[in-house]
Amino acid sequence: MAKLNRIRIVLAEHDLNNKWLAEKLGKDQATISKWVTNTTQPSLEALIAIANALEVPVQELVRQEEFNQEK
């Protein structure tokens, strides 16, 4: 499975963790863990909420190189 998001990297860059994001979004930590490890991908709405919580553009959370390689 392609690693489509950079949530783990952006959390680390902001010195934050999964627990913080789970509390901020009102989500279960297991859900956040699945997103961070790229086991599952967040919905578009969740991705926007994550970007807002981290105060970054949505594009910063998406791995562009994965899409470019498929073309």
PQR file of N, CA, C, O and H, with PARSE charges and radii, in Angstrom:
ATOM      1  N   MET A   1       0.844  -1.193   0.000 -0.4000 1.5000
ATOM      2  CA  MET A   1       0.000   0.000   0.000 -0.0000 2.0000
ATOM      3  C   MET A   1       0.883   1.248   0.000  0.5500 1.7000
ATOM      4  O   MET A   1       1.848   1.331   0.760 -0.5500 1.4000
ATOM      5  N   ALA A   2       0.559   2.184  -0.827 -0.4000 1.5000
ATOM      6  CA  ALA A   2       1.313   3.427  -0.907 -0.0000 2.0000
ATOM      7  C   ALA A   2       1.090   4.263   0.340  0.5500 1.7000
ATOM      8  O   ALA A   2      -0.008   4.317   0.896 -0.5500 1.4000
ATOM      9  H   ALA A   2      -0.225   2.116  -1.445  0.4000 1.0000
ATOM     10  N   LYS A   3       2.160   4.907   0.758 -0.4000 1.5000
ATOM     11  CA  LYS A   3       2.063   5.827   1.886 -0.0000 2.0000
ATOM     12  C   LYS A   3       1.593   7.165   1.336  0.5500 1.7000
ATOM     13  O   LYS A   3       2.371   7.936   0.775 -0.5500 1.4000
ATOM     14  H   LYS A   3       3.052   4.863   0.307  0.4000 1.0000
ATOM     15  N   LEU A   4       0.320   7.417   1.507 -0.4000 1.5000
ATOM     16  CA  LEU A   4      -0.278   8.582   0.853 -0.0000 2.0000
ATOM     17  C   LEU A   4      -0.244   9.858   1.682  0.5500 1.7000
ATOM     18  O   LEU A   4      -0.406  10.952   1.140 -0.5500 1.4000
ATOM     19  H   LEU A   4      -0.312   6.791   1.962  0.4000 1.0000
ATOM     20  N   ASN A   5      -0.034   9.732   3.000 -0.4000 1.5000
ATOM     21  CA  ASN A   5      -0.057  10.965   3.786 -0.0000 2.0000
ATOM     22  C   ASN A   5       1.217  11.141   4.592  0.5500 1.7000
ATOM     23  O   ASN A   5       1.979  10.197   4.801 -0.5500 1.4000
ATOM     24  H   ASN A   5       0.097   8.843   3.441  0.4000 1.0000
ATOM     25  N   ARG A   6       1.431  12.365   5.037 -0.4000 1.5000
ATOM     26  CA  ARG A   6       2.608  12.750   5.806 -0.0000 2.0000
ATOM     27  C   ARG A   6       2.225  13.185   7.228  0.5500 1.7000
ATOM     28  O   ARG A   6       2.932  13.982   7.845 -0.5500 1.4000
ATOM     29  H   ARG A   6       0.813  13.132   4.867  0.4000 1.0000
ATOM     30  N   ILE A   7       1.127  12.670   7.734 -0.4000 1.5000
ATOM     31  CA  ILE A   7       0.649  13.110   9.043 -0.0000 2.0000
ATOM     32  C   ILE A   7       1.714  12.898  10.112  0.5500 1.7000
ATOM     33  O   ILE A   7       1.968  13.792  10.919 -0.5500 1.4000
ATOM     34  H   ILE A   7       0.554  12.022   7.233  0.4000 1.0000
ATOM     35  N   ARG A   8       2.337  11.722  10.124 -0.4000 1.5000
ATOM     36  CA  ARG A   8       3.373  11.431  11.131 -0.0000 2.0000
ATOM     37  C   ARG A   8       4.491  12.463  11.070  0.5500 1.7000
ATOM     38  O   ARG A   8       4.934  12.965  12.103 -0.5500 1.4000
ATOM     39  H   ARG A   8       2.130  10.996   9.469  0.4000 1.0000
ATOM     40  N   ILE A   9       4.942  12.776   9.875 -0.4000 1.5000
ATOM     41  CA  ILE A   9       6.050  13.713   9.693 -0.0000 2.0000
ATOM     42  C   ILE A   9       5.664  15.108  10.182  0.5500 1.7000
ATOM     43  O   ILE A   9       6.436  15.762  10.883 -0.5500 1.4000
ATOM     44  H   ILE A   9       4.582  12.368   9.036  0.4000 1.0000
ATOM     45  N   VAL A  10       4.473  15.557   9.810 -0.4000 1.5000
ATOM     46  CA  VAL A  10       4.038  16.901  10.203 -0.0000 2.0000
ATOM     47  C   VAL A  10       3.823  16.980  11.723  0.5500 1.7000
ATOM     48  O   VAL A  10       4.155  17.992  12.340 -0.5500 1.4000
ATOM     49  H   VAL A  10       3.846  15.026   9.241  0.4000 1.0000
ATOM     50  N   LEU A  11       3.281  15.940  12.317 -0.4000 1.5000
ATOM     51  CA  LEU A  11       3.151  15.917  13.783 -0.0000 2.0000
ATOM     52  C   LEU A  11       4.527  16.053  14.435  0.5500 1.7000
ATOM     53  O   LEU A  11       4.694  16.834  15.372 -0.5500 1.4000
ATOM     54  H   LEU A  11       3.011  15.117  11.816  0.4000 1.0000
ATOM     55  N   ALA A  12       5.498  15.306  13.950 -0.4000 1.5000
ATOM     56  CA  ALA A  12       6.852  15.356  14.509 -0.0000 2.0000
ATOM     57  C   ALA A  12       7.472  16.736  14.325  0.5500 1.7000
ATOM     58  O   ALA A  12       8.133  17.254  15.225 -0.5500 1.4000
ATOM     59  H   ALA A  12       5.362  14.672  13.189  0.4000 1.0000
ATOM     60  N   GLU A  13       7.255  17.325  13.154 -0.4000 1.5000
ATOM     61  CA  GLU A  13       7.803  18.670  12.888 -0.0000 2.0000
ATOM     62  C   GLU A  13       7.236  19.704  13.855  0.5500 1.7000
ATOM     63  O   GLU A  13       7.899  20.688  14.183 -0.5500 1.4000
ATOM     64  H   GLU A  13       6.718  16.904  12.422  0.4000 1.0000
ATOM     65  N   HIS A  14       6.000  19.474  14.310 -0.4000 1.5000
ATOM     66  CA  HIS A  14       5.358  20.401  15.239 -0.0000 2.0000
ATOM     67  C   HIS A  14       5.497  19.944  16.689  0.5500 1.7000
ATOM     68  O   HIS A  14       4.886  20.518  17.590 -0.5500 1.4000
ATOM     69  H   HIS A  14       5.461  18.674  14.044  0.4000 1.0000
ATOM     70  N   ASP A  15       6.309  18.902  16.906 -0.4000 1.5000
ATOM     71  CA  ASP A  15       6.542  18.351  18.240 -0.0000 2.0000
ATOM     72  C   ASP A  15       5.232  17.963  18.931  0.5500 1.7000
ATOM     73  O   ASP A  15       5.027  18.242  20.113 -0.5500 1.4000
ATOM     74  H   ASP A  15       6.805  18.435  16.174  0.4000 1.0000
ATOM     75  N   LEU A  16       4.356  17.317  18.167 -0.4000 1.5000
ATOM     76  CA  LEU A  16       3.060  16.868  18.670 -0.0000 2.0000
ATOM     77  C   LEU A  16       2.968  15.354  18.507  0.5500 1.7000
ATOM     78  O   LEU A  16       3.796  14.740  17.834 -0.5500 1.4000
ATOM     79  H   LEU A  16       4.522  17.091  17.208  0.4000 1.0000
ATOM     80  N   ASN A  17       1.949  14.759  19.130 -0.4000 1.5000
ATOM     81  CA  ASN A  17       1.809  13.306  19.046 -0.0000 2.0000
ATOM     82  C   ASN A  17       0.381  12.908  18.688  0.5500 1.7000
ATOM     83  O   ASN A  17      -0.509  13.751  18.566 -0.5500 1.4000
ATOM     84  H   ASN A  17       1.276  15.257  19.677  0.4000 1.0000
ATOM     85  N   ASN A  18       0.187  11.596  18.523 -0.4000 1.5000
ATOM     86  CA  ASN A  18      -1.118  11.060  18.146 -0.0000 2.0000
ATOM     87  C   ASN A  18      -2.188  11.403  19.170  0.5500 1.7000
ATOM     88  O   ASN A  18      -3.319  11.726  18.809 -0.5500 1.4000
ATOM     89  H   ASN A  18       0.909  10.912  18.623  0.4000 1.0000
ATOM     90  N   LYS A  19      -1.830  11.333  20.448 -0.4000 1.5000
ATOM     91  CA  LYS A  19      -2.796  11.617  21.514 -0.0000 2.0000
ATOM     92  C   LYS A  19      -3.316  13.047  21.395  0.5500 1.7000
ATOM     93  O   LYS A  19      -4.516  13.288  21.531 -0.5500 1.4000
ATOM     94  H   LYS A  19      -0.911  11.071  20.742  0.4000 1.0000
ATOM     95  N   TRP A  20      -2.421  13.988  21.143 -0.4000 1.5000
ATOM     96  CA  TRP A  20      -2.822  15.385  21.003 -0.0000 2.0000
ATOM     97  C   TRP A  20      -3.808  15.530  19.851  0.5500 1.7000
ATOM     98  O   TRP A  20      -4.838  16.192  19.982 -0.5500 1.4000
ATOM     99  H   TRP A  20      -1.446  13.793  21.032  0.4000 1.0000
ATOM    100  N   LEU A  21      -3.479  14.900  18.713 -0.4000 1.5000
ATOM    101  CA  LEU A  21      -4.342  15.008  17.536 -0.0000 2.0000
ATOM    102  C   LEU A  21      -5.694  14.356  17.791  0.5500 1.7000
ATOM    103  O   LEU A  21      -6.725  14.889  17.382 -0.5500 1.4000
ATOM    104  H   LEU A  21      -2.643  14.363  18.607  0.4000 1.0000
ATOM    105  N   ALA A  22      -5.698  13.214  18.461 -0.4000 1.5000
ATOM    106  CA  ALA A  22      -6.954  12.523  18.786 -0.0000 2.0000
ATOM    107  C   ALA A  22      -7.846  13.413  19.644  0.5500 1.7000
ATOM    108  O   ALA A  22      -9.048  13.517  19.399 -0.5500 1.4000
ATOM    109  H   ALA A  22      -4.860  12.782  18.794  0.4000 1.0000
ATOM    110  N   GLU A  23      -7.256  14.051  20.643 -0.4000 1.5000
ATOM    111  CA  GLU A  23      -8.033  14.941  21.519 -0.0000 2.0000
ATOM    112  C   GLU A  23      -8.528  16.162  20.753  0.5500 1.7000
ATOM    113  O   GLU A  23      -9.669  16.590  20.928 -0.5500 1.4000
ATOM    114  H   GLU A  23      -6.280  13.966  20.842  0.4000 1.0000
ATOM    115  N   LYS A  24      -7.682  16.714  19.917 -0.4000 1.5000
ATOM    116  CA  LYS A  24      -8.031  17.912  19.146 -0.0000 2.0000
ATOM    117  C   LYS A  24      -9.194  17.641  18.185  0.5500 1.7000
ATOM    118  O   LYS A  24     -10.059  18.495  17.989 -0.5500 1.4000
ATOM    119  H   LYS A  24      -6.755  16.367  19.775  0.4000 1.0000
ATOM    120  N   LEU A  25      -9.203  16.439  17.587 -0.4000 1.5000
ATOM    121  CA  LEU A  25     -10.224  16.101  16.597 -0.0000 2.0000
ATOM    122  C   LEU A  25     -11.413  15.366  17.193  0.5500 1.7000
ATOM    123  O   LEU A  25     -12.424  15.178  16.515 -0.5500 1.4000
ATOM    124  H   LEU A  25      -8.500  15.745  17.746  0.4000 1.0000
ATOM    125  N   GLY A  26     -11.309  14.943  18.462 -0.4000 1.5000
ATOM    126  CA  GLY A  26     -12.383  14.169  19.074 -0.0000 2.0000
ATOM    127  C   GLY A  26     -12.484  12.774  18.480  0.5500 1.7000
ATOM    128  O   GLY A  26     -13.575  12.215  18.370 -0.5500 1.4000
ATOM    129  H   GLY A  26     -10.488  15.096  19.012  0.4000 1.0000
ATOM    130  N   LYS A  27     -11.350  12.219  18.101 -0.4000 1.5000
ATOM    131  CA  LYS A  27     -11.284  10.886  17.498 -0.0000 2.0000
ATOM    132  C   LYS A  27     -10.589   9.920  18.449  0.5500 1.7000
ATOM    133  O   LYS A  27      -9.885  10.329  19.372 -0.5500 1.4000
ATOM    134  H   LYS A  27     -10.464  12.673  18.191  0.4000 1.0000
ATOM    135  N   ASP A  28     -10.800   8.634  18.204 -0.4000 1.5000
ATOM    136  CA  ASP A  28     -10.145   7.594  18.974 -0.0000 2.0000
ATOM    137  C   ASP A  28      -8.663   7.544  18.595  0.5500 1.7000
ATOM    138  O   ASP A  28      -8.307   7.753  17.435 -0.5500 1.4000
ATOM    139  H   ASP A  28     -11.372   8.301  17.454  0.4000 1.0000
ATOM    140  N   GLN A  29      -7.809   7.269  19.572 -0.4000 1.5000
ATOM    141  CA  GLN A  29      -6.375   7.201  19.283 -0.0000 2.0000
ATOM    142  C   GLN A  29      -6.042   6.093  18.285  0.5500 1.7000
ATOM    143  O   GLN A  29      -5.084   6.215  17.521 -0.5500 1.4000
ATOM    144  H   GLN A  29      -8.098   7.099  20.514  0.4000 1.0000
ATOM    145  N   ALA A  30      -6.813   5.031  18.287 -0.4000 1.5000
ATOM    146  CA  ALA A  30      -6.576   3.934  17.334 -0.0000 2.0000
ATOM    147  C   ALA A  30      -6.796   4.411  15.900  0.5500 1.7000
ATOM    148  O   ALA A  30      -6.067   4.014  14.991 -0.5500 1.4000
ATOM    149  H   ALA A  30      -7.591   4.931  18.907  0.4000 1.0000
ATOM    150  N   THR A  31      -7.795   5.255  15.700 -0.4000 1.5000
ATOM    151  CA  THR A  31      -8.058   5.809  14.366 -0.0000 2.0000
ATOM    152  C   THR A  31      -6.888   6.671  13.917  0.5500 1.7000
ATOM    153  O   THR A  31      -6.423   6.557  12.783 -0.5500 1.4000
ATOM    154  H   THR A  31      -8.387   5.578  16.439  0.4000 1.0000
ATOM    155  N   ILE A  32      -6.419   7.529  14.805 -0.4000 1.5000
ATOM    156  CA  ILE A  32      -5.281   8.395  14.494 -0.0000 2.0000
ATOM    157  C   ILE A  32      -4.058   7.543  14.165  0.5500 1.7000
ATOM    158  O   ILE A  32      -3.332   7.830  13.213 -0.5500 1.4000
ATOM    159  H   ILE A  32      -6.797   7.621  15.726  0.4000 1.0000
ATOM    160  N   SER A  33      -3.835   6.506  14.948 -0.4000 1.5000
ATOM    161  CA  SER A  33      -2.694   5.615  14.720 -0.0000 2.0000
ATOM    162  C   SER A  33      -2.752   4.993  13.331  0.5500 1.7000
ATOM    163  O   SER A  33      -1.729   4.899  12.653 -0.5500 1.4000
ATOM    164  H   SER A  33      -4.425   6.273  15.722  0.4000 1.0000
ATOM    165  N   LYS A  34      -3.930   4.571  12.903 -0.4000 1.5000
ATOM    166  CA  LYS A  34      -4.082   3.976  11.569 -0.0000 2.0000
ATOM    167  C   LYS A  34      -3.763   4.992  10.478  0.5500 1.7000
ATOM    168  O   LYS A  34      -3.157   4.650   9.462 -0.5500 1.4000
ATOM    169  H   LYS A  34      -4.761   4.647  13.454  0.4000 1.0000
ATOM    170  N   TRP A  35      -4.172   6.244  10.691 -0.4000 1.5000
ATOM    171  CA  TRP A  35      -3.874   7.284   9.714 -0.0000 2.0000
ATOM    172  C   TRP A  35      -2.376   7.567   9.676  0.5500 1.7000
ATOM    173  O   TRP A  35      -1.784   7.679   8.602 -0.5500 1.4000
ATOM    174  H   TRP A  35      -4.664   6.522  11.516  0.4000 1.0000
ATOM    175  N   VAL A  36      -1.770   7.681  10.856 -0.4000 1.5000
ATOM    176  CA  VAL A  36      -0.356   8.035  10.960 -0.0000 2.0000
ATOM    177  C   VAL A  36       0.538   6.955  10.360  0.5500 1.7000
ATOM    178  O   VAL A  36       1.576   7.262   9.776 -0.5500 1.4000
ATOM    179  H   VAL A  36      -2.251   7.590  11.728  0.4000 1.0000
ATOM    180  N   THR A  37       0.143   5.709  10.502 -0.4000 1.5000
ATOM    181  CA  THR A  37       0.943   4.601   9.966 -0.0000 2.0000
ATOM    182  C   THR A  37       0.547   4.242   8.536  0.5500 1.7000
ATOM    183  O   THR A  37       1.086   3.295   7.963 -0.5500 1.4000
ATOM    184  H   THR A  37      -0.701   5.460  10.977  0.4000 1.0000
ATOM    185  N   ASN A  38      -0.378   4.982   7.965 -0.4000 1.5000
ATOM    186  CA  ASN A  38      -0.857   4.752   6.603 -0.0000 2.0000
ATOM    187  C   ASN A  38      -1.527   3.391   6.435  0.5500 1.7000
ATOM    188  O   ASN A  38      -1.564   2.846   5.332 -0.5500 1.4000
ATOM    189  H   ASN A  38      -0.816   5.751   8.430  0.4000 1.0000
ATOM    190  N   THR A  39      -2.058   2.841   7.534 -0.4000 1.5000
ATOM    191  CA  THR A  39      -2.828   1.604   7.462 -0.0000 2.0000
ATOM    192  C   THR A  39      -4.151   1.886   6.766  0.5500 1.7000
ATOM    193  O   THR A  39      -4.612   1.104   5.935 -0.5500 1.4000
ATOM    194  H   THR A  39      -2.027   3.284   8.430  0.4000 1.0000
ATOM    195  N   THR A  40      -4.750   3.014   7.118 -0.4000 1.5000
ATOM    196  CA  THR A  40      -5.939   3.522   6.428 -0.0000 2.0000
ATOM    197  C   THR A  40      -5.712   4.997   6.157  0.5500 1.7000
ATOM    198  O   THR A  40      -4.830   5.623   6.745 -0.5500 1.4000
ATOM    199  H   THR A  40      -4.375   3.649   7.793  0.4000 1.0000
ATOM    200  N   GLN A  41      -6.515   5.540   5.265 -0.4000 1.5000
ATOM    201  CA  GLN A  41      -6.386   6.957   4.931 -0.0000 2.0000
ATOM    202  C   GLN A  41      -7.589   7.723   5.467  0.5500 1.7000
ATOM    203  O   GLN A  41      -8.717   7.230   5.415 -0.5500 1.4000
ATOM    204  H   GLN A  41      -7.231   5.032   4.787  0.4000 1.0000
ATOM    205  N   PRO A  42      -7.351   8.928   5.984 -0.5600 1.5000
ATOM    206  CA  PRO A  42      -8.475   9.735   6.453  0.2800 2.0000
ATOM    207  C   PRO A  42      -9.335  10.203   5.283  0.5500 1.7000
ATOM    208  O   PRO A  42      -8.866  10.324   4.151 -0.5500 1.4000
ATOM    209  N   SER A  43     -10.599  10.462   5.585 -0.4000 1.5000
ATOM    210  CA  SER A  43     -11.484  11.040   4.572 -0.0000 2.0000
ATOM    211  C   SER A  43     -11.004  12.454   4.255  0.5500 1.7000
ATOM    212  O   SER A  43     -10.172  13.012   4.971 -0.5500 1.4000
ATOM    213  H   SER A  43     -10.980  10.364   6.504  0.4000 1.0000
ATOM    214  N   LEU A  44     -11.525  13.015   3.197 -0.4000 1.5000
ATOM    215  CA  LEU A  44     -11.167  14.386   2.846 -0.0000 2.0000
ATOM    216  C   LEU A  44     -11.535  15.344   3.969  0.5500 1.7000
ATOM    217  O   LEU A  44     -10.771  16.254   4.293 -0.5500 1.4000
ATOM    218  H   LEU A  44     -12.201  12.562   2.616  0.4000 1.0000
ATOM    219  N   GLU A  45     -12.703  15.138   4.562 -0.4000 1.5000
ATOM    220  CA  GLU A  45     -13.136  15.993   5.671 -0.0000 2.0000
ATOM    221  C   GLU A  45     -12.172  15.883   6.852  0.5500 1.7000
ATOM    222  O   GLU A  45     -11.825  16.889   7.471 -0.5500 1.4000
ATOM    223  H   GLU A  45     -13.324  14.399   4.299  0.4000 1.0000
ATOM    224  N   ALA A  46     -11.743  14.657   7.160 -0.4000 1.5000
ATOM    225  CA  ALA A  46     -10.802  14.454   8.267 -0.0000 2.0000
ATOM    226  C   ALA A  46      -9.452  15.077   7.937  0.5500 1.7000
ATOM    227  O   ALA A  46      -8.816  15.670   8.808 -0.5500 1.4000
ATOM    228  H   ALA A  46     -12.025  13.840   6.657  0.4000 1.0000
ATOM    229  N   LEU A  47      -9.010  14.949   6.694 -0.4000 1.5000
ATOM    230  CA  LEU A  47      -7.738  15.531   6.288 -0.0000 2.0000
ATOM    231  C   LEU A  47      -7.765  17.052   6.440  0.5500 1.7000
ATOM    232  O   LEU A  47      -6.783  17.654   6.873 -0.5500 1.4000
ATOM    233  H   LEU A  47      -9.527  14.467   5.987  0.4000 1.0000
ATOM    234  N   ILE A  48      -8.875  17.658   6.089 -0.4000 1.5000
ATOM    235  CA  ILE A  48      -9.027  19.110   6.260 -0.0000 2.0000
ATOM    236  C   ILE A  48      -8.995  19.466   7.744  0.5500 1.7000
ATOM    237  O   ILE A  48      -8.367  20.452   8.129 -0.5500 1.4000
ATOM    238  H   ILE A  48      -9.674  17.168   5.738  0.4000 1.0000
ATOM    239  N   ALA A  49      -9.664  18.676   8.578 -0.4000 1.5000
ATOM    240  CA  ALA A  49      -9.665  18.918  10.022 -0.0000 2.0000
ATOM    241  C   ALA A  49      -8.254  18.776  10.600  0.5500 1.7000
ATOM    242  O   ALA A  49      -7.855  19.556  11.465 -0.5500 1.4000
ATOM    243  H   ALA A  49     -10.175  17.875   8.266  0.4000 1.0000
ATOM    244  N   ILE A  50      -7.513  17.797  10.128 -0.4000 1.5000
ATOM    245  CA  ILE A  50      -6.135  17.605  10.584 -0.0000 2.0000
ATOM    246  C   ILE A  50      -5.286  18.808  10.194  0.5500 1.7000
ATOM    247  O   ILE A  50      -4.525  19.328  11.010 -0.5500 1.4000
ATOM    248  H   ILE A  50      -7.837  17.163   9.426  0.4000 1.0000
ATOM    249  N   ALA A  51      -5.417  19.246   8.956 -0.4000 1.5000
ATOM    250  CA  ALA A  51      -4.665  20.413   8.482 -0.0000 2.0000
ATOM    251  C   ALA A  51      -5.002  21.639   9.315  0.5500 1.7000
ATOM    252  O   ALA A  51      -4.111  22.405   9.684 -0.5500 1.4000
ATOM    253  H   ALA A  51      -6.035  18.824   8.294  0.4000 1.0000
ATOM    254  N   ASN A  52      -6.278  21.829   9.611 -0.4000 1.5000
ATOM    255  CA  ASN A  52      -6.684  22.971  10.437 -0.0000 2.0000
ATOM    256  C   ASN A  52      -6.104  22.873  11.837  0.5500 1.7000
ATOM    257  O   ASN A  52      -5.626  23.868  12.382 -0.5500 1.4000
ATOM    258  H   ASN A  52      -7.001  21.207   9.312  0.4000 1.0000
ATOM    259  N   ALA A  53      -6.141  21.682  12.426 -0.4000 1.5000
ATOM    260  CA  ALA A  53      -5.603  21.488  13.779 -0.0000 2.0000
ATOM    261  C   ALA A  53      -4.109  21.777  13.817  0.5500 1.7000
ATOM    262  O   ALA A  53      -3.603  22.361  14.775 -0.5500 1.4000
ATOM    263  H   ALA A  53      -6.529  20.874  11.983  0.4000 1.0000
ATOM    264  N   LEU A  54      -3.407  21.360  12.762 -0.4000 1.5000
ATOM    265  CA  LEU A  54      -1.955  21.559  12.709 -0.0000 2.0000
ATOM    266  C   LEU A  54      -1.559  22.913  12.120  0.5500 1.7000
ATOM    267  O   LEU A  54      -0.383  23.275  12.092 -0.5500 1.4000
ATOM    268  H   LEU A  54      -3.819  20.885  11.984  0.4000 1.0000
ATOM    269  N   GLU A  55      -2.559  23.646  11.653 -0.4000 1.5000
ATOM    270  CA  GLU A  55      -2.347  24.962  11.056 -0.0000 2.0000
ATOM    271  C   GLU A  55      -1.375  24.891   9.873  0.5500 1.7000
ATOM    272  O   GLU A  55      -0.430  25.672   9.765 -0.5500 1.4000
ATOM    273  H   GLU A  55      -3.514  23.352  11.675  0.4000 1.0000
ATOM    274  N   VAL A  56      -1.646  23.924   8.993 -0.4000 1.5000
ATOM    275  CA  VAL A  56      -0.853  23.758   7.773 -0.0000 2.0000
ATOM    276  C   VAL A  56      -1.807  23.598   6.601  0.5500 1.7000
ATOM    277  O   VAL A  56      -2.961  23.221   6.802 -0.5500 1.4000
ATOM    278  H   VAL A  56      -2.414  23.289   9.081  0.4000 1.0000
ATOM    279  N   PRO A  57      -1.354  23.875   5.377 -0.5600 1.5000
ATOM    280  CA  PRO A  57      -2.207  23.616   4.212  0.2800 2.0000
ATOM    281  C   PRO A  57      -2.393  22.102   4.026  0.5500 1.7000
ATOM    282  O   PRO A  57      -1.500  21.321   4.354 -0.5500 1.4000
ATOM    283  N   VAL A  58      -3.529  21.702   3.512 -0.4000 1.5000
ATOM    284  CA  VAL A  58      -3.810  20.283   3.278 -0.0000 2.0000
ATOM    285  C   VAL A  58      -2.709  19.662   2.418  0.5500 1.7000
ATOM    286  O   VAL A  58      -2.332  18.510   2.630 -0.5500 1.4000
ATOM    287  H   VAL A  58      -4.255  22.337   3.246  0.4000 1.0000
ATOM    288  N   GLN A  59      -2.201  20.411   1.463 -0.4000 1.5000
ATOM    289  CA  GLN A  59      -1.171  19.891   0.561 -0.0000 2.0000
ATOM    290  C   GLN A  59       0.063  19.405   1.317  0.5500 1.7000
ATOM    291  O   GLN A  59       0.765  18.509   0.849 -0.5500 1.4000
ATOM    292  H   GLN A  59      -2.508  21.347   1.290  0.4000 1.0000
ATOM    293  N   GLU A  60       0.328  19.986   2.476 -0.4000 1.5000
ATOM    294  CA  GLU A  60       1.498  19.574   3.262 -0.0000 2.0000
ATOM    295  C   GLU A  60       1.320  18.172   3.850  0.5500 1.7000
ATOM    296  O   GLU A  60       2.298  17.520   4.216 -0.5500 1.4000
ATOM    297  H   GLU A  60      -0.242  20.714   2.857  0.4000 1.0000
ATOM    298  N   LEU A  61       0.084  17.718   3.937 -0.4000 1.5000
ATOM    299  CA  LEU A  61      -0.198  16.405   4.506 -0.0000 2.0000
ATOM    300  C   LEU A  61      -0.235  15.290   3.471  0.5500 1.7000
ATOM    301  O   LEU A  61      -0.325  14.115   3.827 -0.5500 1.4000
ATOM    302  H   LEU A  61      -0.710  18.248   3.640  0.4000 1.0000
ATOM    303  N   VAL A  62      -0.168  15.650   2.195 -0.4000 1.5000
ATOM    304  CA  VAL A  62      -0.308  14.665   1.118 -0.0000 2.0000
ATOM    305  C   VAL A  62       1.036  14.452   0.438  0.5500 1.7000
ATOM    306  O   VAL A  62       1.754  15.404   0.134 -0.5500 1.4000
ATOM    307  H   VAL A  62      -0.095  16.604   1.906  0.4000 1.0000
ATOM    308  N   ARG A  63       1.362  13.186   0.207 -0.4000 1.5000
ATOM    309  CA  ARG A  63       2.621  12.846  -0.479 -0.0000 2.0000
ATOM    310  C   ARG A  63       2.424  12.962  -1.983  0.5500 1.7000
ATOM    311  O   ARG A  63       1.846  12.073  -2.608 -0.5500 1.4000
ATOM    312  H   ARG A  63       0.779  12.412   0.454  0.4000 1.0000
ATOM    313  N   GLN A  64       2.893  14.034  -2.551 -0.4000 1.5000
ATOM    314  CA  GLN A  64       2.735  14.270  -3.982 -0.0000 2.0000
ATOM    315  C   GLN A  64       3.538  13.287  -4.815  0.5500 1.7000
ATOM    316  O   GLN A  64       3.090  12.886  -5.889 -0.5500 1.4000
ATOM    317  H   GLN A  64       3.362  14.756  -2.043  0.4000 1.0000
ATOM    318  N   GLU A  65       4.725  12.887  -4.343 -0.4000 1.5000
ATOM    319  CA  GLU A  65       5.574  12.012  -5.153 -0.0000 2.0000
ATOM    320  C   GLU A  65       4.922  10.664  -5.411  0.5500 1.7000
ATOM    321  O   GLU A  65       5.182  10.054  -6.448 -0.5500 1.4000
ATOM    322  H   GLU A  65       5.090  13.212  -3.470  0.4000 1.0000
ATOM    323  N   GLU A  66       4.086  10.180  -4.505 -0.4000 1.5000
ATOM    324  CA  GLU A  66       3.389   8.908  -4.713 -0.0000 2.0000
ATOM    325  C   GLU A  66       2.468   8.999  -5.935  0.5500 1.7000
ATOM    326  O   GLU A  66       2.381   8.057  -6.722 -0.5500 1.4000
ATOM    327  H   GLU A  66       3.875  10.675  -3.662  0.4000 1.0000
ATOM    328  N   PHE A  67       1.787  10.128  -6.087 -0.4000 1.5000
ATOM    329  CA  PHE A  67       0.875  10.308  -7.214 -0.0000 2.0000
ATOM    330  C   PHE A  67       1.637  10.491  -8.520  0.5500 1.7000
ATOM    331  O   PHE A  67       1.220   9.988  -9.563 -0.5500 1.4000
ATOM    332  H   PHE A  67       1.858  10.894  -5.447  0.4000 1.0000
ATOM    333  N   ASN A  68       2.737  11.200  -8.461 -0.4000 1.5000
ATOM    334  CA  ASN A  68       3.531  11.458  -9.657 -0.0000 2.0000
ATOM    335  C   ASN A  68       4.145  10.182 -10.211  0.5500 1.7000
ATOM    336  O   ASN A  68       4.299  10.056 -11.426 -0.5500 1.4000
ATOM    337  H   ASN A  68       3.076  11.609  -7.613  0.4000 1.0000
ATOM    338  N   GLN A  69       4.497   9.235  -9.353 -0.4000 1.5000
ATOM    339  CA  GLN A  69       5.110   7.985  -9.795 -0.0000 2.0000
ATOM    340  C   GLN A  69       4.118   7.095 -10.533  0.5500 1.7000
ATOM    341  O   GLN A  69       4.514   6.300 -11.385 -0.5500 1.4000
ATOM    342  H   GLN A  69       4.371   9.337  -8.366  0.4000 1.0000
ATOM    343  N   GLU A  70       2.842   7.223 -10.214 -0.4000 1.5000
ATOM    344  CA  GLU A  70       1.818   6.392 -10.825 -0.0000 2.0000
ATOM    345  C   GLU A  70       1.512   6.810 -12.256  0.5500 1.7000
ATOM    346  O   GLU A  70       0.941   6.018 -13.006 -0.5500 1.4000
ATOM    347  H   GLU A  70       2.521   7.869  -9.522  0.4000 1.0000
ATOM    348  N   LYS A  71       1.864   8.007 -12.655 -0.4000 1.5000
ATOM    349  CA  LYS A  71       1.537   8.524 -13.987 -0.0000 2.0000
ATOM    350  C   LYS A  71       2.491   8.008 -15.028  0.5500 1.7000
ATOM    351  O   LYS A  71       2.360   8.344 -16.205 -0.5500 1.4000
ATOM    352  H   LYS A  71       2.327   8.650 -12.045  0.4000 1.0000
TER
END
